[in-house]
Amino acid sequence: MAKTKLNPILEQIRGQVGDLVFKRYQGETILARKPDLEGVEPTAAQLAHRERFRQAALYGKLVLADPETKTIYEQAAQERGQPVFSLTLADFPSTGSGHVSTRPRWTK
Protein backbone atom coordinates (compact mmCIF):
# COMPACT_ATOMS: atom_id res chain seq x y z
CA MET A 1 0.00 0.00 0.00
CA ALA A 2 1.36 3.38 -0.96
CA LYS A 3 1.51 6.08 1.69
CA THR A 4 1.58 9.79 1.06
CA LYS A 5 1.41 12.92 3.18
CA LEU A 6 -1.78 14.80 2.41
CA ASN A 7 -2.18 18.52 2.31
CA PRO A 8 -3.27 19.60 5.84
CA ILE A 9 -6.63 20.67 4.44
CA LEU A 10 -7.26 17.17 3.07
CA GLU A 11 -6.11 15.33 6.19
CA GLN A 12 -9.51 15.80 7.83
CA ILE A 13 -11.62 14.96 4.80
CA ARG A 14 -14.25 12.22 5.16
CA GLY A 15 -16.95 10.98 2.88
CA GLN A 16 -17.49 10.00 -0.70
CA VAL A 17 -16.32 11.59 -3.94
CA GLY A 18 -17.58 9.66 -6.94
CA ASP A 19 -16.55 6.02 -6.44
CA LEU A 20 -13.87 6.90 -3.88
CA VAL A 21 -14.37 6.96 -0.12
CA PHE A 22 -12.21 8.95 2.33
CA LYS A 23 -12.29 7.51 5.83
CA ARG A 24 -10.30 7.64 9.06
CA TYR A 25 -8.68 4.44 10.29
CA GLN A 26 -6.33 4.32 13.28
CA GLY A 27 -5.68 8.06 13.04
CA GLU A 28 -4.88 8.03 9.33
CA THR A 29 -6.93 9.11 6.33
CA ILE A 30 -7.57 6.17 4.02
CA LEU A 31 -8.75 6.40 0.41
CA ALA A 32 -10.67 3.35 -0.82
CA ARG A 33 -13.06 2.35 -3.55
CA LYS A 34 -16.73 2.43 -2.70
CA PRO A 35 -17.88 -1.15 -2.03
CA ASP A 36 -20.11 -2.67 -4.69
CA LEU A 37 -23.04 -4.24 -2.85
CA GLU A 38 -25.27 -4.60 -5.88
CA GLY A 39 -27.19 -7.86 -5.74
CA VAL A 40 -26.17 -8.56 -2.13
CA GLU A 41 -29.12 -9.21 0.15
CA PRO A 42 -28.63 -8.48 3.88
CA THR A 43 -29.08 -11.42 6.23
CA ALA A 44 -31.77 -11.52 8.90
CA ALA A 45 -29.09 -10.84 11.53
CA GLN A 46 -27.85 -7.79 9.60
CA LEU A 47 -31.39 -6.43 9.31
CA ALA A 48 -31.95 -6.98 13.05
CA HIS A 49 -28.67 -5.21 13.85
CA ARG A 50 -29.61 -2.25 11.62
CA GLU A 51 -32.98 -1.97 13.36
CA ARG A 52 -31.33 -2.05 16.79
CA PHE A 53 -28.91 0.68 15.70
CA ARG A 54 -31.84 2.76 14.40
CA GLN A 55 -33.53 2.41 17.79
CA ALA A 56 -30.28 3.34 19.57
CA ALA A 57 -29.99 6.48 17.42
CA LEU A 58 -33.55 7.47 18.31
CA TYR A 59 -32.72 6.85 21.99
CA GLY A 60 -29.65 9.08 21.64
CA LYS A 61 -31.71 11.89 20.16
CA LEU A 62 -34.23 11.56 23.00
CA VAL A 63 -31.50 11.67 25.64
CA LEU A 64 -29.83 14.73 24.11
CA ALA A 65 -33.17 16.54 23.83
CA ASP A 66 -33.28 16.74 27.64
CA PRO A 67 -30.95 19.55 28.84
CA GLU A 68 -30.19 17.83 32.17
CA THR A 69 -29.11 14.50 30.71
CA LYS A 70 -27.36 16.23 27.82
CA THR A 71 -25.11 18.03 30.32
CA ILE A 72 -24.26 14.71 32.01
CA TYR A 73 -23.34 13.13 28.69
CA GLU A 74 -21.34 16.17 27.53
CA GLN A 75 -19.22 16.11 30.69
CA ALA A 76 -18.63 12.36 30.44
CA ALA A 77 -17.78 12.60 26.75
CA GLN A 78 -15.25 15.34 27.41
CA GLU A 79 -13.62 13.29 30.20
CA ARG A 80 -13.40 10.21 27.98
CA GLY A 81 -12.44 12.04 24.79
CA GLN A 82 -15.42 10.58 22.93
CA PRO A 83 -18.20 12.14 20.90
CA VAL A 84 -21.34 12.78 22.96
CA PHE A 85 -23.61 10.86 20.63
CA SER A 86 -21.42 7.73 20.73
CA LEU A 87 -21.92 7.58 24.50
CA THR A 88 -25.68 7.71 24.07
CA LEU A 89 -25.51 4.89 21.53
CA ALA A 90 -23.39 2.78 23.89
CA ASP A 91 -25.85 3.50 26.70
CA PHE A 92 -28.89 2.28 24.76
CA PRO A 93 -30.71 -0.09 27.13
CA SER A 94 -29.87 -3.71 26.50
CA THR A 95 -33.57 -4.49 26.87
CA GLY A 96 -34.32 -2.21 23.94
CA SER A 97 -37.15 -0.66 25.93
CA GLY A 98 -36.18 2.85 24.87
CA HIS A 99 -36.66 4.10 28.43
CA VAL A 100 -34.62 7.25 28.94
CA SER A 101 -32.71 7.08 32.19
CA THR A 102 -31.67 10.20 34.06
CA ARG A 103 -28.63 8.26 35.27
CA PRO A 104 -26.64 6.63 32.46
CA ARG A 105 -25.50 3.02 32.98
CA TRP A 106 -21.81 3.92 32.98
CA THR A 107 -22.26 6.23 36.00
CA LYS A 108 -23.58 3.46 38.29
Phi and psi restraints in degrees (value plus and minus 20) as a CYANA .aco file:
   2 ALA   PHI     -98.6   -58.6
   2 ALA   PSI     123.3   163.3
   3 LYS   PHI    -141.9  -101.9
   3 LYS   PSI     122.9   162.9
   4 THR   PHI    -164.2  -124.2
   4 THR   PSI     133.6   173.6
   5 LYS   PHI    -110.0   -70.0
   5 LYS   PSI     100.0   140.0
   6 LEU   PHI    -102.1   -62.1
   6 LEU   PSI     135.7   175.7
   7 ASN   PHI     -76.1   -36.1
   7 ASN   PSI     118.6   158.6
   8 PRO   PHI     -72.8   -32.8
   8 PRO   PSI     -49.8    -9.8
   9 ILE   PHI     -87.5   -47.5
   9 ILE   PSI     -57.5   -17.5
  10 LEU   PHI    -103.4   -63.4
  10 LEU   PSI     -33.5     6.5
  11 GLU   PHI     -82.0   -42.0
  11 GLU   PSI     -48.0    -8.0
  12 GLN   PHI    -120.4   -80.4
  12 GLN   PSI     -11.0    29.0
  13 ILE   PHI     -91.5   -51.5
  13 ILE   PSI     122.0   162.0
  14 ARG   PHI    -162.5  -122.5
  14 ARG   PSI     131.6   171.6
  15 GLY   PHI      98.2   138.2
  15 GLY   PSI    -184.9  -144.9
  16 GLN   PHI    -134.5   -94.5
  16 GLN   PSI     118.0   158.0
  17 VAL   PHI    -152.0  -112.0
  17 VAL   PSI      86.9   126.9
  18 GLY   PHI      42.7    82.7
  18 GLY   PSI    -145.4  -105.4
  19 ASP   PHI    -116.0   -76.0
  19 ASP   PSI     -10.2    29.8
  20 LEU   PHI    -126.3   -86.3
  20 LEU   PSI     125.2   165.2
  21 VAL   PHI    -144.2  -104.2
  21 VAL   PSI     106.5   146.5
  22 PHE   PHI    -117.5   -77.5
  22 PHE   PSI     107.8   147.8
  23 LYS   PHI    -165.2  -125.2
  23 LYS   PSI     140.5   180.5
  24 ARG   PHI    -119.2   -79.2
  24 ARG   PSI     113.4   153.4
  25 TYR   PHI    -163.5  -123.5
  25 TYR   PSI      98.3   138.3
  26 GLN   PHI      31.0    71.0
  26 GLN   PSI      23.9    63.9
  27 GLY   PHI      60.2   100.2
  27 GLY   PSI     -16.0    24.0
  28 GLU   PHI    -138.0   -98.0
  28 GLU   PSI     131.4   171.4
  29 THR   PHI    -106.6   -66.6
  29 THR   PSI     106.5   146.5
  30 ILE   PHI    -133.9   -93.9
  30 ILE   PSI     118.1   158.1
  31 LEU   PHI    -130.7   -90.7
  31 LEU   PSI     104.2   144.2
  32 ALA   PHI    -158.1  -118.1
  32 ALA   PSI     143.8   183.8
  33 ARG   PHI     -96.1   -56.1
  33 ARG   PSI     127.8   167.8
  34 LYS   PHI     -87.0   -47.0
  34 LYS   PSI     111.7   151.7
  35 PRO   PHI     -85.9   -45.9
  35 PRO   PSI     122.4   162.4
  36 ASP   PHI    -116.9   -76.9
  36 ASP   PSI      83.1   123.1
  37 LEU   PHI    -124.9   -84.9
  37 LEU   PSI      -3.3    36.7
  38 GLU   PHI     -83.1   -43.1
  38 GLU   PSI     109.2   149.2
  39 GLY   PHI      62.3   102.3
  39 GLY   PSI     -18.5    21.5
  40 VAL   PHI    -116.6   -76.6
  40 VAL   PSI     100.1   140.1
  41 GLU   PHI    -113.8   -73.8
  41 GLU   PSI     111.4   151.4
  42 PRO   PHI     -87.5   -47.5
  42 PRO   PSI     127.0   167.0
  43 THR   PHI     -96.4   -56.4
  43 THR   PSI     149.2   189.2
  44 ALA   PHI     -82.0   -42.0
  44 ALA   PSI     -58.5   -18.5
  45 ALA   PHI     -85.7   -45.7
  45 ALA   PSI     -59.4   -19.4
  46 GLN   PHI     -85.0   -45.0
  46 GLN   PSI     -62.1   -22.1
  47 LEU   PHI     -83.5   -43.5
  47 LEU   PSI     -61.0   -21.0
  48 ALA   PHI     -84.4   -44.4
  48 ALA   PSI     -61.3   -21.3
  49 HIS   PHI     -84.8   -44.8
  49 HIS   PSI     -61.5   -21.5
  50 ARG   PHI     -82.5   -42.5
  50 ARG   PSI     -60.6   -20.6
  51 GLU   PHI     -85.3   -45.3
  51 GLU   PSI     -62.2   -22.2
  52 ARG   PHI     -83.4   -43.4
  52 ARG   PSI     -59.5   -19.5
  53 PHE   PHI     -86.0   -46.0
  53 PHE   PSI     -59.2   -19.2
  54 ARG   PHI     -80.5   -40.5
  54 ARG   PSI     -63.3   -23.3
  55 GLN   PHI     -85.0   -45.0
  55 GLN   PSI     -59.2   -19.2
  56 ALA   PHI     -84.3   -44.3
  56 ALA   PSI     -58.5   -18.5
  57 ALA   PHI     -85.2   -45.2
  57 ALA   PSI     -61.0   -21.0
  58 LEU   PHI     -84.0   -44.0
  58 LEU   PSI     -60.8   -20.8
  59 TYR   PHI     -79.5   -39.5
  59 TYR   PSI     -64.7   -24.7
  60 GLY   PHI     -80.3   -40.3
  60 GLY   PSI     -61.6   -21.6
  61 LYS   PHI     -85.6   -45.6
  61 LYS   PSI     -59.2   -19.2
  62 LEU   PHI     -83.0   -43.0
  62 LEU   PSI     -65.6   -25.6
  63 VAL   PHI     -81.2   -41.2
  63 VAL   PSI     -65.3   -25.3
  64 LEU   PHI     -96.0   -56.0
  64 LEU   PSI     -31.2     8.8
  65 ALA   PHI     -96.0   -56.0
  65 ALA   PSI     -41.5    -1.5
  66 ASP   PHI    -111.3   -71.3
  66 ASP   PSI      97.5   137.5
  67 PRO   PHI     -77.6   -37.6
  67 PRO   PSI     -55.6   -15.6
  68 GLU   PHI     -86.7   -46.7
  68 GLU   PSI     -70.7   -30.7
  69 THR   PHI     -91.2   -51.2
  69 THR   PSI     -50.4   -10.4
  70 LYS   PHI     -81.7   -41.7
  70 LYS   PSI     -61.0   -21.0
  71 THR   PHI     -82.0   -42.0
  71 THR   PSI     -62.4   -22.4
  72 ILE   PHI     -80.3   -40.3
  72 ILE   PSI     -67.2   -27.2
  73 TYR   PHI     -86.9   -46.9
  73 TYR   PSI     -58.5   -18.5
  74 GLU   PHI     -83.3   -43.3
  74 GLU   PSI     -62.2   -22.2
  75 GLN   PHI     -84.7   -44.7
  75 GLN   PSI     -65.1   -25.1
  76 ALA   PHI     -84.9   -44.9
  76 ALA   PSI     -59.8   -19.8
  77 ALA   PHI     -84.9   -44.9
  77 ALA   PSI     -59.8   -19.8
  78 GLN   PHI     -85.2   -45.2
  78 GLN   PSI     -62.4   -22.4
  79 GLU   PHI     -83.4   -43.4
  79 GLU   PSI     -57.6   -17.6
  80 ARG   PHI    -110.9   -70.9
  80 ARG   PSI     -29.8    10.2
  81 GLY   PHI      49.4    89.4
  81 GLY   PSI      14.4    54.4
  82 GLN   PHI    -139.3   -99.3
  82 GLN   PSI     136.6   176.6
  83 PRO   PHI     -85.8   -45.8
  83 PRO   PSI     125.7   165.7
  84 VAL   PHI     -79.5   -39.5
  84 VAL   PSI     -65.5   -25.5
  85 PHE   PHI     -85.6   -45.6
  85 PHE   PSI     -52.3   -12.3
  86 SER   PHI     -85.3   -45.3
  86 SER   PSI     -52.7   -12.7
  87 LEU   PHI     -87.2   -47.2
  87 LEU   PSI     -58.0   -18.0
  88 THR   PHI     -86.9   -46.9
  88 THR   PSI     -57.7   -17.7
  89 LEU   PHI     -84.4   -44.4
  89 LEU   PSI     -63.4   -23.4
  90 ALA   PHI     -86.8   -46.8
  90 ALA   PSI     -45.0    -5.0
  91 ASP   PHI    -111.3   -71.3
  91 ASP   PSI     -18.0    22.0
  92 PHE   PHI     -76.2   -36.2
  92 PHE   PSI     109.1   149.1
  93 PRO   PHI     -75.5   -35.5
  93 PRO   PSI     114.9   154.9
  94 SER   PHI     -84.8   -44.8
  94 SER   PSI     -41.4    -1.4
  95 THR   PHI     -96.8   -56.8
  95 THR   PSI     -38.8     1.2
  96 GLY   PHI      54.9    94.9
  96 GLY   PSI      -4.0    36.0
  97 SER   PHI     -90.1   -50.1
  97 SER   PSI     -43.4    -3.4
  98 GLY   PHI      58.0    98.0
  98 GLY   PSI     -11.9    28.1
  99 HIS   PHI     -89.9   -49.9
  99 HIS   PSI     107.4   147.4
 100 VAL   PHI    -106.6   -66.6
 100 VAL   PSI      99.4   139.4
 101 SER   PHI    -112.9   -72.9
 101 SER   PSI     123.2   163.2
 102 THR   PHI    -103.3   -63.3
 102 THR   PSI     -29.2    10.8
 103 ARG   PHI    -147.0  -107.0
 103 ARG   PSI      83.7   123.7
 104 PRO   PHI     -77.0   -37.0
 104 PRO   PSI     132.8   172.8
 105 ARG   PHI     -78.3   -38.3
 105 ARG   PSI     -58.1   -18.1
 106 TRP   PHI     -94.6   -54.6
 106 TRP   PSI     -23.6    16.4
 107 THR   PHI    -116.5   -76.5
 107 THR   PSI     -25.8    14.2
